[in-house]
Amino acid sequence: MASPGNDPSVPRGLKRKHDGNAPRMTPSQRLAAARKAGIETHVDPARLGKDEHDNNNAAAATGSATAASDGDDGKSDTAPPAEKDHRDDGYYEGLYTSELDFESLGREDEEFGALLTAGKHLDFTDPAAMMQLTKTLLKRDFGLQIELPNDRLCPPVPNRHNYILWLKSLLDTSSPTYADAYEPERKVTGLDVGTGASAVYPLLGCAQRPAWSFIATDIDAQSLACARRNVALNGLGSRIRVVARKDGGASLIPLDELDGEGDGTPQKIDFVMTNPPFYESEAELRQLAAQKALPPASACTGAPHEMVCEGGEVGFIQRLIDESLVLRERVQWYTAMVGKQSSLGVAVDRLRARGIDNYAVAQFVQGHKTRRWAVGWSFGARRPAGRACRGGGLSGGGGTPSLADGSTGKSLLPQVTEMTVAARTARTHAAAGQLENTFWTQLEDVTDGLDLVQWSLDEERLRGVGFTDGNVWGRAYRRQKKRATAPMDDGGAGSRDGEGKKEDGKHEGQQNGPAADRTKTKKEPAECSFGYSISIQTKGKQSAEGAAVHEVAAVVRWLQGSDFGLFESFCGMLRNGFVAVTTGSL
């Protein structure tokens, strides 16, 4: 069901009651209206002075940006335009949402078709068949070529792809611009710890995001050699640097060592990713295999170092946590994928024990059997969206279970970062547009007068982004502000002397309290204790009677901060402010 949000026949503006017939305000007019209370407001300068009929052209131009990434020599390479226009984020998110059709895939790729029985059945216990499936999917769906040795892990593409999808969501919804969306021009650098012979994660990441680059490490000489060949095969040598590491005491995240080589590797990176060995010892591997009633459902070609490490996956993640406590914000997101939900629980417990509350969990589901879990954590203040941090299942379609479906999974979830503070239904497209206007105007009425450090507006997305330094909407703040701005009584502590100064030494007109704080020190948004967005969203749903209706909602996103109480309190204030416009239906 289409949203009326971009319908040019539905006018909307700022601080203006809508009757559905008034002309839309230009960006310059909206900017002037928003600044009337003295609040610093940012609107894209490129949009100022342009009429509203230019907006569609501007939106179309947004997707044409060409991004660059850092190469081995520290220089910037401009990424070539994608060969296939249909390979956008929507395309990648739609991959593997249903069971693979091997018969159709065999017709597309003769090498894969030759390994099928009766032209449609795949033997998952045949290493050659599994290897060819990986090659065929990478070629068809991502335009990638790889070579794989027979004695190293063959990565299942859908499962690895899920990890990349999650990382994209995590980074997109916690970006420095607070856009809460994919920004093609944003350069991102990631570290893949234990890249393997395939280097599949860097290849998948670079195929989907032209501005991404990778450092890929491994301890095995054969895997390193093959990884370098795969990078070269795909012409990605300027964006993927394969680095050898030593087994044992070497750090997993060697930022200082790499930067010390003078090759331009950044001292700060955007994320770390790893898929650590599952088992603590080869004995444990054999023991668990012997306990299974049936043989493995698919072939495993992994070498011992790819399957086993000291402490297993839990021990590996502990090493990652320990290093992150030293590096802290030099990496925005530390992440790991695990094979057991119990390992996810241990990781979350250890993060909480160290006071790390900005973390994310996810569940990856492929088909009816394979599940993997992921955990990520950040020492920064920017908060990801709920779809990225609260356990949503990735891939597998609409019926995909999430961590929130079970009591065990729910206990692992971080605090919510999104709340709906108002919602109302409309029976027609036109009525939904009127509701959007009503909600948009009410949003400005509710937030008007707040002491905001910054307030940004995006009318095309019906979204506002704000930053405050603490609770500026509560009663205590309002009382303090009133006292600070009230005239001083004669003879009191603040009475004037004959020189036009107050007795406490402050110049006439200088204030204490909230109003004074706002004028004395100007903070940047990144320094504020609370950042949020409020968006007006419309989606189709069914009414209780089964009729198709539009639901218009005001949704608050917690973008920044460490105090969940501030977010809750702010949402409560907005909820009360929207009461007048959330009754009935249109």
C-alpha positions, 0 to 999 in steps of 0.5 A: 500500500503506497504512502501518501507521504510524497504525494504532491497533491497533499500540502504540508508545512511547518507550524501551520494548520493544514486544511488540505488546500494551502500551498506547501512552504518552501524550504526557506520559509520552513527554515525561517519558521523553525528559527522563530524561537531562536533554535539552531536549525539545519536544512540542506543548503542545496534545497534553500530557495528551490521550489517544491517541484524540484524535490523529485529531481533532488531525490533522484540525484541522491543515488548517483553519488560515486564513492571512494575507498582507501587502497593499499598505498593510502590513496583514494580510488574512485569505485566504478559504477555498478555493472548491474543497476538492479543490484541495490540494497533492495536487491540484496535484501531480497536474496535467499528469502526462500529455499533455493531452486536447484533445478533452475540454478542448474539450468543457469550454471552448467557446472552446477547442473552437472552435479545434480541428481535427476537435474534437481537434487543436491547431495549436501554431503558431497564436498564438490557439490557444496563447493560448486554451489558456493561458486555458482551463487557468488557468481550469479548473485554478486558477480564474484569469482572465487577459487577454493582449496579442497581442504579449507572451509567452504563458506555457505553464501546465504549465511555469510550474506546475512552477516553482511546485511546485519552489518549494513543495518548496524552501520547505516542506523548509527552513522555520524550524520544520524541519517538512519539510512544508507549513505552511498558516499560514506567511506567505511573500513572493516576488519575481518579476523580470520578471513579464510581461503575464500575471503568471502566477507570482504568480497561480499561487503565490497560487492554491495557497498562501493565505498567499503574497504577491508583489512582481512587477516589470517594465521594460515599461509595456504588460506592467505595465499588463496584469499589474495588470489580471490581478491585479485580475481575480482579486481579488489586489490585497492580495497581489500588488504590481506594481512598475515598474523601469527598464531598465539599471543598476537592481537586480533585487532592490530590497529597499531601494528598496521598503522606503524607500517606507514601504509595509510591504514587508519588508526580508527575503523568502523567495524570488526567482524569474525566467525571464530572456530566453534570448538575448544579442542579436536576431542570436543569436535569428535565427541560432539560429532559422535553424539549426533544420531545422524551424520552431518547434513552437509559436508565439512572441509575445514582444516583443524585451525578453522574448527578449533581454538583455545576456549572455543568461540566463547574464548575467542570472543572474550579475547575480542572483548578484552582488546575492545576494552583497550581500543574502545572508540577506535572501532565503532562496532565490534562484532562476532557470529557464533554457532551456539545460542548459549555462546551468545548468552555468555557474550551478552552477560560479559558485556553487561558485567563490564557496563557495556549497554550499547550492544546488538544481537541478531539471529540468522536463519537459513532454511529450516535447519541452520541458525547462527547468532551475532553479537556486536557492541560499541563504546560510542553513544550512537544507538542503532535501530531496533531492526539492527540491535534487537534480535530480528531474524534475517533472511528466510522471509516474513515468517523468520523467527527472531530472538524476541520470540522466546523467553531465553532470547528476550533476556538477551535483548538490549534496551529498545531504541524505537517507540511509537508515541501516537498512531491513528488510522485512515480509510482513504489515501487522501485521509492518510495525507491529512493525518500526516499533515496533522501529525507533522504540525502537532509535532512542531507544536509539542516540541516548540519552546524546548531548549534544543541544541539543534533541530533539523528537519527533513520534510521529504522524509517527514522526519525531525532530528533533535539534540538536547543536553539533558531533560529540557521538558520536565517540570524541574527544568521548567521551574528552574528556567522560570526562576532563572529568567524571573526579575530579581526582587529589590534588596535580595541577593541579586539586587543591583548596586549603583554601577549597574552590576549585580552584587554577586559580580555578574553583569546585568542580564546575565542569568543562572540556570538553563537559559544561561547554560544554553547561551554560555556554552554551545555544544556540538550534537555529538557531545549532547547527552540525548539525540533523537529523531521523530518521524511520521510513518504511514503503512498499510494494515487491516482493520478489526473488520478486515478492511484495508486501512492506512495507519499513520504513526509518530515514531521516536528513535533514540539516536544518541546517549546512554540514559535510557530514562531520558528516552523514556521520559521524552517519549512520555512527554510526546505521547501526552502531547499527541493525545489530542490528535490520536482519537478516532479515524478518518 
